[in-house]
Amino acid sequence: MRLWHKELIPFLPRQQLLGQWRECCAIAFNIEQNGTPNHVLVNKVMDYPREHFNSYAHLVYAEMLRRGYKADWKKFAGKETCKFLPEGRELFKGWHNERYMRQCIYNLQEKADCGAIPEDEWDKITDEWPWFE
């Protein structure tokens, strides 16, 4: 489990974006059922008010819709009304920083190097962050 850096969402390759939506739904389910996601890479969501996670999941959801993929918000939120971060508040401040961005990009690079991400999709990421190469 991993929550990709918030700024990477528009550039995530198809498989990672679809996987991120599944992760968000699984995390939401685990929080509702167990009070925690119970995974070392995503437990940090519990360090923030729930509005952060809801807003993050909505970014993923909106990107899926923008690309024409089918997604059902109810799979994330069920019948609950979600509260989101107010405009101007920084999502996951202190966690989704430059260091975390590099960790995520290196993770994606490893996937690309192993052939799990097509070259054209990897190029979208490196075109956005040329300092990475």
Phi and psi in radians as a Rosetta constraint file:
Dihedral C 1 N 2 CA 2 C 2 CIRCULARHARMONIC -2.763 0.35
Dihedral N 2 CA 2 C 2 N 3 CIRCULARHARMONIC 2.476 0.35
Dihedral C 2 N 3 CA 3 C 3 CIRCULARHARMONIC -1.776 0.35
Dihedral N 3 CA 3 C 3 N 4 CIRCULARHARMONIC 1.929 0.35
Dihedral C 3 N 4 CA 4 C 4 CIRCULARHARMONIC -1.044 0.35
Dihedral N 4 CA 4 C 4 N 5 CIRCULARHARMONIC 2.640 0.35
Dihedral C 4 N 5 CA 5 C 5 CIRCULARHARMONIC -0.934 0.35
Dihedral N 5 CA 5 C 5 N 6 CIRCULARHARMONIC 2.398 0.35
Dihedral C 5 N 6 CA 6 C 6 CIRCULARHARMONIC -0.950 0.35
Dihedral N 6 CA 6 C 6 N 7 CIRCULARHARMONIC -0.595 0.35
Dihedral C 6 N 7 CA 7 C 7 CIRCULARHARMONIC -1.338 0.35
Dihedral N 7 CA 7 C 7 N 8 CIRCULARHARMONIC -0.248 0.35
Dihedral C 7 N 8 CA 8 C 8 CIRCULARHARMONIC -1.460 0.35
Dihedral N 8 CA 8 C 8 N 9 CIRCULARHARMONIC -0.299 0.35
Dihedral C 8 N 9 CA 9 C 9 CIRCULARHARMONIC -0.894 0.35
Dihedral N 9 CA 9 C 9 N 10 CIRCULARHARMONIC -0.813 0.35
Dihedral C 9 N 10 CA 10 C 10 CIRCULARHARMONIC -1.165 0.35
Dihedral N 10 CA 10 C 10 N 11 CIRCULARHARMONIC -0.265 0.35
Dihedral C 10 N 11 CA 11 C 11 CIRCULARHARMONIC -1.914 0.35
Dihedral N 11 CA 11 C 11 N 12 CIRCULARHARMONIC -0.046 0.35
Dihedral C 11 N 12 CA 12 C 12 CIRCULARHARMONIC -1.066 0.35
Dihedral N 12 CA 12 C 12 N 13 CIRCULARHARMONIC 2.398 0.35
Dihedral C 12 N 13 CA 13 C 13 CIRCULARHARMONIC -1.045 0.35
Dihedral N 13 CA 13 C 13 N 14 CIRCULARHARMONIC 2.761 0.35
Dihedral C 13 N 14 CA 14 C 14 CIRCULARHARMONIC -0.864 0.35
Dihedral N 14 CA 14 C 14 N 15 CIRCULARHARMONIC -0.915 0.35
Dihedral C 14 N 15 CA 15 C 15 CIRCULARHARMONIC -1.078 0.35
Dihedral N 15 CA 15 C 15 N 16 CIRCULARHARMONIC -0.675 0.35
Dihedral C 15 N 16 CA 16 C 16 CIRCULARHARMONIC -1.235 0.35
Dihedral N 16 CA 16 C 16 N 17 CIRCULARHARMONIC -0.630 0.35
Dihedral C 16 N 17 CA 17 C 17 CIRCULARHARMONIC -1.163 0.35
Dihedral N 17 CA 17 C 17 N 18 CIRCULARHARMONIC -0.810 0.35
Dihedral C 17 N 18 CA 18 C 18 CIRCULARHARMONIC -1.110 0.35
Dihedral N 18 CA 18 C 18 N 19 CIRCULARHARMONIC -0.693 0.35
Dihedral C 18 N 19 CA 19 C 19 CIRCULARHARMONIC -1.140 0.35
Dihedral N 19 CA 19 C 19 N 20 CIRCULARHARMONIC -0.604 0.35
Dihedral C 19 N 20 CA 20 C 20 CIRCULARHARMONIC -1.162 0.35
Dihedral N 20 CA 20 C 20 N 21 CIRCULARHARMONIC -0.643 0.35
Dihedral C 20 N 21 CA 21 C 21 CIRCULARHARMONIC -1.111 0.35
Dihedral N 21 CA 21 C 21 N 22 CIRCULARHARMONIC -0.769 0.35
Dihedral C 21 N 22 CA 22 C 22 CIRCULARHARMONIC -1.069 0.35
Dihedral N 22 CA 22 C 22 N 23 CIRCULARHARMONIC -0.704 0.35
Dihedral C 22 N 23 CA 23 C 23 CIRCULARHARMONIC -1.092 0.35
Dihedral N 23 CA 23 C 23 N 24 CIRCULARHARMONIC -0.793 0.35
Dihedral C 23 N 24 CA 24 C 24 CIRCULARHARMONIC -1.034 0.35
Dihedral N 24 CA 24 C 24 N 25 CIRCULARHARMONIC -0.772 0.35
Dihedral C 24 N 25 CA 25 C 25 CIRCULARHARMONIC -1.129 0.35
Dihedral N 25 CA 25 C 25 N 26 CIRCULARHARMONIC -0.715 0.35
Dihedral C 25 N 26 CA 26 C 26 CIRCULARHARMONIC -1.152 0.35
Dihedral N 26 CA 26 C 26 N 27 CIRCULARHARMONIC -0.737 0.35
Dihedral C 26 N 27 CA 27 C 27 CIRCULARHARMONIC -1.096 0.35
Dihedral N 27 CA 27 C 27 N 28 CIRCULARHARMONIC -0.799 0.35
Dihedral C 27 N 28 CA 28 C 28 CIRCULARHARMONIC -1.040 0.35
Dihedral N 28 CA 28 C 28 N 29 CIRCULARHARMONIC -0.745 0.35
Dihedral C 28 N 29 CA 29 C 29 CIRCULARHARMONIC -1.096 0.35
Dihedral N 29 CA 29 C 29 N 30 CIRCULARHARMONIC -0.812 0.35
Dihedral C 29 N 30 CA 30 C 30 CIRCULARHARMONIC -1.104 0.35
Dihedral N 30 CA 30 C 30 N 31 CIRCULARHARMONIC -0.659 0.35
Dihedral C 30 N 31 CA 31 C 31 CIRCULARHARMONIC -1.129 0.35
Dihedral N 31 CA 31 C 31 N 32 CIRCULARHARMONIC -0.765 0.35
Dihedral C 31 N 32 CA 32 C 32 CIRCULARHARMONIC -1.146 0.35
Dihedral N 32 CA 32 C 32 N 33 CIRCULARHARMONIC -0.719 0.35
Dihedral C 32 N 33 CA 33 C 33 CIRCULARHARMONIC -1.411 0.35
Dihedral N 33 CA 33 C 33 N 34 CIRCULARHARMONIC -0.697 0.35
Dihedral C 33 N 34 CA 34 C 34 CIRCULARHARMONIC -2.063 0.35
Dihedral N 34 CA 34 C 34 N 35 CIRCULARHARMONIC -0.123 0.35
Dihedral C 34 N 35 CA 35 C 35 CIRCULARHARMONIC 1.436 0.35
Dihedral N 35 CA 35 C 35 N 36 CIRCULARHARMONIC -0.024 0.35
Dihedral C 35 N 36 CA 36 C 36 CIRCULARHARMONIC -2.762 0.35
Dihedral N 36 CA 36 C 36 N 37 CIRCULARHARMONIC 2.666 0.35
Dihedral C 36 N 37 CA 37 C 37 CIRCULARHARMONIC -1.302 0.35
Dihedral N 37 CA 37 C 37 N 38 CIRCULARHARMONIC -0.409 0.35
Dihedral C 37 N 38 CA 38 C 38 CIRCULARHARMONIC 1.006 0.35
Dihedral N 38 CA 38 C 38 N 39 CIRCULARHARMONIC 0.829 0.35
Dihedral C 38 N 39 CA 39 C 39 CIRCULARHARMONIC -2.549 0.35
Dihedral N 39 CA 39 C 39 N 40 CIRCULARHARMONIC 2.269 0.35
Dihedral C 39 N 40 CA 40 C 40 CIRCULARHARMONIC -0.962 0.35
Dihedral N 40 CA 40 C 40 N 41 CIRCULARHARMONIC -0.601 0.35
Dihedral C 40 N 41 CA 41 C 41 CIRCULARHARMONIC -1.381 0.35
Dihedral N 41 CA 41 C 41 N 42 CIRCULARHARMONIC -0.301 0.35
Dihedral C 41 N 42 CA 42 C 42 CIRCULARHARMONIC -2.137 0.35
Dihedral N 42 CA 42 C 42 N 43 CIRCULARHARMONIC -0.027 0.35
Dihedral C 42 N 43 CA 43 C 43 CIRCULARHARMONIC -1.004 0.35
Dihedral N 43 CA 43 C 43 N 44 CIRCULARHARMONIC -0.394 0.35
Dihedral C 43 N 44 CA 44 C 44 CIRCULARHARMONIC -1.058 0.35
Dihedral N 44 CA 44 C 44 N 45 CIRCULARHARMONIC -0.358 0.35
Dihedral C 44 N 45 CA 45 C 45 CIRCULARHARMONIC -1.028 0.35
Dihedral N 45 CA 45 C 45 N 46 CIRCULARHARMONIC -0.455 0.35
Dihedral C 45 N 46 CA 46 C 46 CIRCULARHARMONIC -1.330 0.35
Dihedral N 46 CA 46 C 46 N 47 CIRCULARHARMONIC -0.187 0.35
Dihedral C 46 N 47 CA 47 C 47 CIRCULARHARMONIC -1.420 0.35
Dihedral N 47 CA 47 C 47 N 48 CIRCULARHARMONIC -0.084 0.35
Dihedral C 47 N 48 CA 48 C 48 CIRCULARHARMONIC -2.173 0.35
Dihedral N 48 CA 48 C 48 N 49 CIRCULARHARMONIC 2.683 0.35
Dihedral C 48 N 49 CA 49 C 49 CIRCULARHARMONIC -1.008 0.35
Dihedral N 49 CA 49 C 49 N 50 CIRCULARHARMONIC 2.610 0.35
Dihedral C 49 N 50 CA 50 C 50 CIRCULARHARMONIC -0.970 0.35
Dihedral N 50 CA 50 C 50 N 51 CIRCULARHARMONIC -0.451 0.35
Dihedral C 50 N 51 CA 51 C 51 CIRCULARHARMONIC -1.018 0.35
Dihedral N 51 CA 51 C 51 N 52 CIRCULARHARMONIC -0.539 0.35
Dihedral C 51 N 52 CA 52 C 52 CIRCULARHARMONIC -1.124 0.35
Dihedral N 52 CA 52 C 52 N 53 CIRCULARHARMONIC -0.880 0.35
Dihedral C 52 N 53 CA 53 C 53 CIRCULARHARMONIC -1.124 0.35
Dihedral N 53 CA 53 C 53 N 54 CIRCULARHARMONIC -0.740 0.35
Dihedral C 53 N 54 CA 54 C 54 CIRCULARHARMONIC -1.033 0.35
Dihedral N 54 CA 54 C 54 N 55 CIRCULARHARMONIC -0.774 0.35
Dihedral C 54 N 55 CA 55 C 55 CIRCULARHARMONIC -1.153 0.35
Dihedral N 55 CA 55 C 55 N 56 CIRCULARHARMONIC -0.692 0.35
Dihedral C 55 N 56 CA 56 C 56 CIRCULARHARMONIC -1.082 0.35
Dihedral N 56 CA 56 C 56 N 57 CIRCULARHARMONIC -0.861 0.35
Dihedral C 56 N 57 CA 57 C 57 CIRCULARHARMONIC -1.045 0.35
Dihedral N 57 CA 57 C 57 N 58 CIRCULARHARMONIC -0.624 0.35
Dihedral C 57 N 58 CA 58 C 58 CIRCULARHARMONIC -1.200 0.35
Dihedral N 58 CA 58 C 58 N 59 CIRCULARHARMONIC -0.579 0.35
Dihedral C 58 N 59 CA 59 C 59 CIRCULARHARMONIC -1.071 0.35
Dihedral N 59 CA 59 C 59 N 60 CIRCULARHARMONIC -0.768 0.35
Dihedral C 59 N 60 CA 60 C 60 CIRCULARHARMONIC -1.111 0.35
Dihedral N 60 CA 60 C 60 N 61 CIRCULARHARMONIC -0.811 0.35
Dihedral C 60 N 61 CA 61 C 61 CIRCULARHARMONIC -1.026 0.35
Dihedral N 61 CA 61 C 61 N 62 CIRCULARHARMONIC -0.820 0.35
Dihedral C 61 N 62 CA 62 C 62 CIRCULARHARMONIC -1.116 0.35
Dihedral N 62 CA 62 C 62 N 63 CIRCULARHARMONIC -0.661 0.35
Dihedral C 62 N 63 CA 63 C 63 CIRCULARHARMONIC -1.168 0.35
Dihedral N 63 CA 63 C 63 N 64 CIRCULARHARMONIC -0.666 0.35
Dihedral C 63 N 64 CA 64 C 64 CIRCULARHARMONIC -1.079 0.35
Dihedral N 64 CA 64 C 64 N 65 CIRCULARHARMONIC -0.786 0.35
Dihedral C 64 N 65 CA 65 C 65 CIRCULARHARMONIC -1.129 0.35
Dihedral N 65 CA 65 C 65 N 66 CIRCULARHARMONIC -0.701 0.35
Dihedral C 65 N 66 CA 66 C 66 CIRCULARHARMONIC -1.027 0.35
Dihedral N 66 CA 66 C 66 N 67 CIRCULARHARMONIC -0.641 0.35
Dihedral C 66 N 67 CA 67 C 67 CIRCULARHARMONIC -1.463 0.35
Dihedral N 67 CA 67 C 67 N 68 CIRCULARHARMONIC -0.051 0.35
Dihedral C 67 N 68 CA 68 C 68 CIRCULARHARMONIC 1.544 0.35
Dihedral N 68 CA 68 C 68 N 69 CIRCULARHARMONIC 0.224 0.35
Dihedral C 68 N 69 CA 69 C 69 CIRCULARHARMONIC -1.473 0.35
Dihedral N 69 CA 69 C 69 N 70 CIRCULARHARMONIC 2.659 0.35
Dihedral C 69 N 70 CA 70 C 70 CIRCULARHARMONIC -1.507 0.35
Dihedral N 70 CA 70 C 70 N 71 CIRCULARHARMONIC 2.363 0.35
Dihedral C 70 N 71 CA 71 C 71 CIRCULARHARMONIC -2.609 0.35
Dihedral N 71 CA 71 C 71 N 72 CIRCULARHARMONIC 2.548 0.35
Dihedral C 71 N 72 CA 72 C 72 CIRCULARHARMONIC -2.067 0.35
Dihedral N 72 CA 72 C 72 N 73 CIRCULARHARMONIC 1.961 0.35
Dihedral C 72 N 73 CA 73 C 73 CIRCULARHARMONIC -1.021 0.35
Dihedral N 73 CA 73 C 73 N 74 CIRCULARHARMONIC -0.521 0.35
Dihedral C 73 N 74 CA 74 C 74 CIRCULARHARMONIC -1.142 0.35
Dihedral N 74 CA 74 C 74 N 75 CIRCULARHARMONIC -0.419 0.35
Dihedral C 74 N 75 CA 75 C 75 CIRCULARHARMONIC -1.148 0.35
Dihedral N 75 CA 75 C 75 N 76 CIRCULARHARMONIC -0.490 0.35
Dihedral C 75 N 76 CA 76 C 76 CIRCULARHARMONIC -1.492 0.35
Dihedral N 76 CA 76 C 76 N 77 CIRCULARHARMONIC -0.900 0.35
Dihedral C 76 N 77 CA 77 C 77 CIRCULARHARMONIC -1.728 0.35
Dihedral N 77 CA 77 C 77 N 78 CIRCULARHARMONIC -0.203 0.35
Dihedral C 77 N 78 CA 78 C 78 CIRCULARHARMONIC 1.095 0.35
Dihedral N 78 CA 78 C 78 N 79 CIRCULARHARMONIC -2.323 0.35
Dihedral C 78 N 79 CA 79 C 79 CIRCULARHARMONIC -1.701 0.35
Dihedral N 79 CA 79 C 79 N 80 CIRCULARHARMONIC 0.002 0.35
Dihedral C 79 N 80 CA 80 C 80 CIRCULARHARMONIC -1.348 0.35
Dihedral N 80 CA 80 C 80 N 81 CIRCULARHARMONIC 2.641 0.35
Dihedral C 80 N 81 CA 81 C 81 CIRCULARHARMONIC -1.552 0.35
Dihedral N 81 CA 81 C 81 N 82 CIRCULARHARMONIC 2.222 0.35
Dihedral C 81 N 82 CA 82 C 82 CIRCULARHARMONIC -1.591 0.35
Dihedral N 82 CA 82 C 82 N 83 CIRCULARHARMONIC 2.447 0.35
Dihedral C 82 N 83 CA 83 C 83 CIRCULARHARMONIC -1.713 0.35
Dihedral N 83 CA 83 C 83 N 84 CIRCULARHARMONIC 2.470 0.35
Dihedral C 83 N 84 CA 84 C 84 CIRCULARHARMONIC -2.050 0.35
Dihedral N 84 CA 84 C 84 N 85 CIRCULARHARMONIC 2.878 0.35
Dihedral C 84 N 85 CA 85 C 85 CIRCULARHARMONIC -1.135 0.35
Dihedral N 85 CA 85 C 85 N 86 CIRCULARHARMONIC 2.440 0.35
Dihedral C 85 N 86 CA 86 C 86 CIRCULARHARMONIC -1.123 0.35
Dihedral N 86 CA 86 C 86 N 87 CIRCULARHARMONIC 2.653 0.35
Dihedral C 86 N 87 CA 87 C 87 CIRCULARHARMONIC -0.913 0.35
Dihedral N 87 CA 87 C 87 N 88 CIRCULARHARMONIC 2.358 0.35
Dihedral C 87 N 88 CA 88 C 88 CIRCULARHARMONIC 1.621 0.35
Dihedral N 88 CA 88 C 88 N 89 CIRCULARHARMONIC -0.250 0.35
Dihedral C 88 N 89 CA 89 C 89 CIRCULARHARMONIC -1.411 0.35
Dihedral N 89 CA 89 C 89 N 90 CIRCULARHARMONIC 2.438 0.35
Dihedral C 89 N 90 CA 90 C 90 CIRCULARHARMONIC -1.456 0.35
Dihedral N 90 CA 90 C 90 N 91 CIRCULARHARMONIC 2.205 0.35
Dihedral C 90 N 91 CA 91 C 91 CIRCULARHARMONIC -1.253 0.35
Dihedral N 91 CA 91 C 91 N 92 CIRCULARHARMONIC 2.203 0.35
Dihedral C 91 N 92 CA 92 C 92 CIRCULARHARMONIC 0.885 0.35
Dihedral N 92 CA 92 C 92 N 93 CIRCULARHARMONIC 0.802 0.35
Dihedral C 92 N 93 CA 93 C 93 CIRCULARHARMONIC -1.000 0.35
Dihedral N 93 CA 93 C 93 N 94 CIRCULARHARMONIC 2.326 0.35
Dihedral C 93 N 94 CA 94 C 94 CIRCULARHARMONIC 1.605 0.35
Dihedral N 94 CA 94 C 94 N 95 CIRCULARHARMONIC -0.424 0.35
Dihedral C 94 N 95 CA 95 C 95 CIRCULARHARMONIC -1.768 0.35
Dihedral N 95 CA 95 C 95 N 96 CIRCULARHARMONIC -0.950 0.35
Dihedral C 95 N 96 CA 96 C 96 CIRCULARHARMONIC -1.488 0.35
Dihedral N 96 CA 96 C 96 N 97 CIRCULARHARMONIC 1.190 0.35
Dihedral C 96 N 97 CA 97 C 97 CIRCULARHARMONIC -1.880 0.35
Dihedral N 97 CA 97 C 97 N 98 CIRCULARHARMONIC -3.002 0.35
Dihedral C 97 N 98 CA 98 C 98 CIRCULARHARMONIC -1.111 0.35
Dihedral N 98 CA 98 C 98 N 99 CIRCULARHARMONIC -0.663 0.35
Dihedral C 98 N 99 CA 99 C 99 CIRCULARHARMONIC -1.081 0.35
Dihedral N 99 CA 99 C 99 N 100 CIRCULARHARMONIC -0.787 0.35
Dihedral C 99 N 100 CA 100 C 100 CIRCULARHARMONIC -1.159 0.35
Dihedral N 100 CA 100 C 100 N 101 CIRCULARHARMONIC -0.625 0.35
Dihedral C 100 N 101 CA 101 C 101 CIRCULARHARMONIC -1.032 0.35
Dihedral N 101 CA 101 C 101 N 102 CIRCULARHARMONIC -0.800 0.35
Dihedral C 101 N 102 CA 102 C 102 CIRCULARHARMONIC -1.096 0.35
Dihedral N 102 CA 102 C 102 N 103 CIRCULARHARMONIC -0.720 0.35
Dihedral C 102 N 103 CA 103 C 103 CIRCULARHARMONIC -1.042 0.35
Dihedral N 103 CA 103 C 103 N 104 CIRCULARHARMONIC -0.758 0.35
Dihedral C 103 N 104 CA 104 C 104 CIRCULARHARMONIC -1.151 0.35
Dihedral N 104 CA 104 C 104 N 105 CIRCULARHARMONIC -0.748 0.35
Dihedral C 104 N 105 CA 105 C 105 CIRCULARHARMONIC -1.146 0.35
Dihedral N 105 CA 105 C 105 N 106 CIRCULARHARMONIC -0.722 0.35
Dihedral C 105 N 106 CA 106 C 106 CIRCULARHARMONIC -1.096 0.35
Dihedral N 106 CA 106 C 106 N 107 CIRCULARHARMONIC -0.634 0.35
Dihedral C 106 N 107 CA 107 C 107 CIRCULARHARMONIC -1.111 0.35
Dihedral N 107 CA 107 C 107 N 108 CIRCULARHARMONIC -0.787 0.35
Dihedral C 107 N 108 CA 108 C 108 CIRCULARHARMONIC -1.139 0.35
Dihedral N 108 CA 108 C 108 N 109 CIRCULARHARMONIC -0.663 0.35
Dihedral C 108 N 109 CA 109 C 109 CIRCULARHARMONIC -1.086 0.35
Dihedral N 109 CA 109 C 109 N 110 CIRCULARHARMONIC -0.720 0.35
Dihedral C 109 N 110 CA 110 C 110 CIRCULARHARMONIC -1.059 0.35
Dihedral N 110 CA 110 C 110 N 111 CIRCULARHARMONIC -0.741 0.35
Dihedral C 110 N 111 CA 111 C 111 CIRCULARHARMONIC -1.092 0.35
Dihedral N 111 CA 111 C 111 N 112 CIRCULARHARMONIC -0.732 0.35
Dihedral C 111 N 112 CA 112 C 112 CIRCULARHARMONIC -1.130 0.35
Dihedral N 112 CA 112 C 112 N 113 CIRCULARHARMONIC -0.753 0.35
Dihedral C 112 N 113 CA 113 C 113 CIRCULARHARMONIC -1.080 0.35
Dihedral N 113 CA 113 C 113 N 114 CIRCULARHARMONIC -0.529 0.35
Dihedral C 113 N 114 CA 114 C 114 CIRCULARHARMONIC -1.577 0.35
Dihedral N 114 CA 114 C 114 N 115 CIRCULARHARMONIC 0.016 0.35
Dihedral C 114 N 115 CA 115 C 115 CIRCULARHARMONIC 1.544 0.35
Dihedral N 115 CA 115 C 115 N 116 CIRCULARHARMONIC 0.124 0.35
Dihedral C 115 N 116 CA 116 C 116 CIRCULARHARMONIC -1.449 0.35
Dihedral N 116 CA 116 C 116 N 117 CIRCULARHARMONIC -0.239 0.35
Dihedral C 116 N 117 CA 117 C 117 CIRCULARHARMONIC -2.163 0.35
Dihedral N 117 CA 117 C 117 N 118 CIRCULARHARMONIC 2.158 0.35
Dihedral C 117 N 118 CA 118 C 118 CIRCULARHARMONIC -1.047 0.35
Dihedral N 118 CA 118 C 118 N 119 CIRCULARHARMONIC 2.606 0.35
Dihedral C 118 N 119 CA 119 C 119 CIRCULARHARMONIC -1.007 0.35
Dihedral N 119 CA 119 C 119 N 120 CIRCULARHARMONIC -0.711 0.35
Dihedral C 119 N 120 CA 120 C 120 CIRCULARHARMONIC -1.124 0.35
Dihedral N 120 CA 120 C 120 N 121 CIRCULARHARMONIC -0.597 0.35
Dihedral C 120 N 121 CA 121 C 121 CIRCULARHARMONIC -1.302 0.35
Dihedral N 121 CA 121 C 121 N 122 CIRCULARHARMONIC -0.632 0.35
Dihedral C 121 N 122 CA 122 C 122 CIRCULARHARMONIC -1.139 0.35
Dihedral N 122 CA 122 C 122 N 123 CIRCULARHARMONIC -0.664 0.35
Dihedral C 122 N 123 CA 123 C 123 CIRCULARHARMONIC -1.059 0.35
Dihedral N 123 CA 123 C 123 N 124 CIRCULARHARMONIC -0.574 0.35
Dihedral C 123 N 124 CA 124 C 124 CIRCULARHARMONIC -1.076 0.35
Dihedral N 124 CA 124 C 124 N 125 CIRCULARHARMONIC -0.621 0.35
Dihedral C 124 N 125 CA 125 C 125 CIRCULARHARMONIC -1.284 0.35
Dihedral N 125 CA 125 C 125 N 126 CIRCULARHARMONIC -0.855 0.35
Dihedral C 125 N 126 CA 126 C 126 CIRCULARHARMONIC -1.216 0.35
Dihedral N 126 CA 126 C 126 N 127 CIRCULARHARMONIC -0.470 0.35
Dihedral C 126 N 127 CA 127 C 127 CIRCULARHARMONIC -1.169 0.35
Dihedral N 127 CA 127 C 127 N 128 CIRCULARHARMONIC -0.591 0.35
Dihedral C 127 N 128 CA 128 C 128 CIRCULARHARMONIC -1.327 0.35
Dihedral N 128 CA 128 C 128 N 129 CIRCULARHARMONIC -0.638 0.35
Dihedral C 128 N 129 CA 129 C 129 CIRCULARHARMONIC -2.127 0.35
Dihedral N 129 CA 129 C 129 N 130 CIRCULARHARMONIC 1.303 0.35
Dihedral C 129 N 130 CA 130 C 130 CIRCULARHARMONIC -1.123 0.35
Dihedral N 130 CA 130 C 130 N 131 CIRCULARHARMONIC -0.375 0.35
Dihedral C 130 N 131 CA 131 C 131 CIRCULARHARMONIC -1.118 0.35
Dihedral N 131 CA 131 C 131 N 132 CIRCULARHARMONIC -0.314 0.35
Dihedral C 131 N 132 CA 132 C 132 CIRCULARHARMONIC -1.245 0.35
Dihedral N 132 CA 132 C 132 N 133 CIRCULARHARMONIC -0.615 0.35
